């Protein structure tokens, strides 16, 4: 599932280069509560899933570190970041639970360096 195939910082679509048994479903917004209905209307409806990888994440406010300071960060930016980074994987997993292969199906949640406690060298970023 991808929000946009060209959603990387570079704007280049690398995901379409994926090989193997890969299905790309574009336009799914993990920040919306209706993500389950959107998935049911997609080509994934009823497809057995061996491994669900949750790799959704945003850097709240974009790359403008000036709005990341504690005295500048807004509640709206924090909410948007929480909706995508925290509730997004939960929404997707709940919506697809019935399709995860049993036995042996896997759910993987991937974070980034920004979300790492052990590698928090950037500091001062809040969303």
PyMOL commands that set and color helices and strands:
alter all, ss='L'
color gray80, all
select helices_A, chain A and resi 15-17+35-40+65-68+75-99+113-115
alter helices_A, ss='H'
color red, helices_A
select strands_A, chain A and resi 51-54+106-109
alter strands_A, ss='S'
color yellow, strands_A
deselect
rebuild
show_as cartoon
